[in-house]
Amino acid sequence: MGENRLIQGRYRLLDLIGRGGMGEVWRARDESLGRQVAVKCLKPLGPQHDPSLTRVVRERFRREARVAAALSHRGVTVVHDFGEDDGVLHLVMELLDGRDLSRLLEDAEGHPLPVDEVIDIAEQVAAALAYTHRQGVVHRDLKPANIVRLADGTVKICDFGIARLGHDIGFTARLTGTGVAMGTPHYMSPEQIAGTEVDQRSDLYSLGCVLYEIATGTPPFDLDDAWAILVGHRDTPPGPPRVRRPELPAPFERIVLDLLAKRPEDRPYDADEVGRRLAAARAAAGYVPTVVTTWPPAGGAPVRETRLPSWTRGMTTGHKAVGAGPHPAPADPGAVLTGAWTLPAATGAGPALPTRPSPDAVAALTARHHEGLALARRGRWARAREIHLAVAAERAALLGPDHPDTLASRYEAAFTLSRTGRAAAALRAYSGVAEARERVLGPDHPDTLAARQETAYVLGRLGRHFEAHQTYTAVLAARLRVMGPDHADTLRCRHNLALNLSRLGRLEDAHRMALDVAAARARVLGPDHPDTLVTRFEVAYTLGQSGRWEEALRTYREVAEARARTLGPDHPDTLAARYEAGISLGRLGRSADALRVYRDLVEDRTRAQGAAHPDTLRARHGVGVNLGRLGRWEEALAEARDVCAQRERVLGPDHPDTLVSRREIAVALGWLGRWTAALTEYGRVAAARERVLGPDHPDTLASRNDEAHCLEQLGRGAEAVALYRRVAVFRQRQAAGDH
C-alpha cells in the first residue's frame, strides 16, 4: 500500500491512520461521491499459504463483508464497500471522528473513565450487540480497540466478522496444540479458550471484560503472561470491581460479574437484558462503599481472597520474582489494600498505628497504586516510579512504614528503578524491602523471598555475580523448604541461579542446571509452556558461551518455532529467540545469513512493537554489527549513529543499550582509521559506565581497555600502559574478593 494509490479505480488512499495484526487502515477519498472514508487493507496472503486456503479465505471475506455491510444501526460502523485490488482484500467503511476505548484509557494514564461515561458506553454497546445478535451476527473479538467513541458521544463497534477471518488466515496466534485461537487474551470467553462453538453469550463475556477495564482501569485478569490470563478466564472468579473502585454503583458491579460468569448459561440471557439492567443501574440513587478487609483478621487466620490459582503466578517470562504462598501477596497487581493492620508484638514496634484508617483514603491509595502499575505496563517507568514512591510515603503515614501495602509500593518503585537501568538504586530499594518483610513477615514468607530474589537479580546486573550466587542459593534453600522442588517460584529461582552460574563462568554447572530445570518445567507445565521455553533459551545461551554455537543455533531455532506455535510469530519472546539465532549465526561466521535474520527482525519488530521500541533498536544494532563483520564499515557507522541517537532519545544517554551503540560507533571509527574520534567515543562510554556502574564494574573496565587500545593506536604508549595497569589492579581486587 502507498499514499495516493487508487483502489478499485475509486478510493484514493491519502494517509495511514492505523496498523495492526490484520493489516492497515487508511484515510481515503471516495472519488465517485467526493467523501472521505476509511479503507481497511488486509495483509496479502503470501506464497506459503495453500492456494485452496486462499480461495476459501477470499470467499469467507466476501461472505463476512456482505454480512457486515448489511448491518444498519447507529452503534455499528457502516461498511460501504468491499473488494480485492491487486491481491489485497479491503473493506471501505465510514471514517469515524473519535477515539477507541483503548486510546481513551491511555489518555487517562491508567485512570478509569468517569462512572457516568462508563454506564453510557455500556448501554450503547449493549444496544448495538442486541441489534447484531438479532441479525444472527456474533462479533467474536469485542475489545476496547474495537469500540470507538465519537466526538458527539456516540459509541460504535467496529470489525464485525474480521476476527473469524483473521483466524482462518492464521494471523492470530495459537495456544499449544489444542487448536485454541488466541485472539486477544484479556477479553476471551472461557468457551473461546476451550475451542468450542461460541454464540452471542461469548460477546457478552467480552463486554464484561471491557466494562471491567474501563470502570477500574485494568482488565479482570491483568497479568503479563497469556497463559495465566487464559487460566484466569477459565478457572478463577474475577475480583469485584468495587474493591478497585468503591464509587462504582453496586448494581453495575453485579451486571459486570454476571457477564463474567464462566458458564454461558449463567450469564444474562441476551444483550437486551443487559441494557435493561444498565438503565436500572443508571437510575440507582446511590451505593454503599465496600468494606475494606483487615490484616490480619480478628481470629488471626489469614484471609484468602478469590484470585488466580497460586501456580499461575509462576507463569511469566519476566524477571519479577513475585512470591505465592499461604497469605495474600500485596506485591501482586491484583492485591487489595488491607486497611487496618497491626504490627506483630515481637517486632517491638513504636507507637500504635490507627487501627482503622479511612476506607476512602485507603481506596484512593489503591487506585493510585494501580495507576502506577498501569503506567509501568505501558513502559512509562519514570512516571510509574514517581507514583509508587508517593503512594509508599502516603501509605507509610496512613498504615505504617512496615505495612505490607507500604512495602508493596516500595517494591514496585524498586522494580521501576531496575527497568530503567538504575541498578544500584534498585539494589538499595529491594534490600530495604527485603529487610522490612523479613522483620515483619518472617524470613521464609513468599514476599520476603520475592524481594530477596530481586536483590540477587540486581546484584547480577551490577556484575556482582558472586554475591548474587550466594543470595540465590539462600533463597532457593528456603523455597525448597517452604514450597517444594516443583513449585513455580522454586523453579524460577533455580532458573535464575543457572543464569547467574553462567555469568560466573561456571558454564558446565549452568548448562547442567538449566537442562534439569527445563526438564522439570516440561514435566510440571508442559514442553511448550513459556517458562519451559525460557529455560531452554538459557540452555542455548550456555551452549553459545561454551563455544558450541551449532548446538546453540539449533536450540534457539527450536525455541523460536515452539514460541511461534504457542505464543504467536510476533510475540516478543518469539522475536527474542530469532534475535539470538542471529547472534549464533554471526558467531559461526555466517554474517550474511545473520544480516538477513536481523533485517527481517527489524521489519517484524517495527510492525509488532514500533520503530522506536528498544527491541526494534536492538535488532537494528545487530544489522550494524554484521555490516561491520562484512567489511561494510561506512554503512555500519551510519547505522550505529542512527541507532545510538534513537536509543539516547528513548532510553536516555546512560542506558546500557545506548552505551553499547556508542561503543559500536567507536569500533567502526577505529576500523576506518579515525582513531582520535574513536577515542572520544570510547571515553564517553567509559565515563558513563563508571558513573552508573562504578569504576570496578566489568563493563567499565572493558571500556577502559578500549580506551587504552585507542591510545596505543595513536602512539600514546605511556598513557595506554598506565590505563592497562589501572584496569589490572581493579581486576586483581575482584579476583581476590571472589575467593
Summary of the structure (lengths in Angstrom):
residues: 739
radius of gyration: 27.8
end to end distance: 62.1
largest distance: 86.0
contacts: 2513
relative contact order: 0.05
helix: 61%
strand: 8%
